C-alpha cells in the first residue's frame, strides 16, 4: 500500500517538473520572438487606469517618475498622473 502512495507522489512531482520545464521552453521562444523587433509591436498591454488591453504600438506612452507607462488615451495618462500626485 505504501509503495502505491509513494509511486503516486513521485508521479505527481514528475508531472509538475515536466510542466514547469515545458513552460520555460515556451517562454524562451516568446523572448526570442520579441527580441527580433517584429513581434514587439503586436504585444498587448494593459492600461493601468481603465484596465483595457491595447496594442503597444497604438498606446499613448508617458514617462512618469522615471518609468514608462502605456495608456489607451491621453485622458487616462492625465488621470494616472493625478492619482500619483495626490
Protein Blocks (a to p, Z undefined) as FASTA:
>chain_A
ZZmmmmmmmmmmmmmmmmmmmmmmmmmmmmmmmmnommmmmpccddfklopacdfklpcc
ddeehiacddfbfklmmmmmmmmmZZ
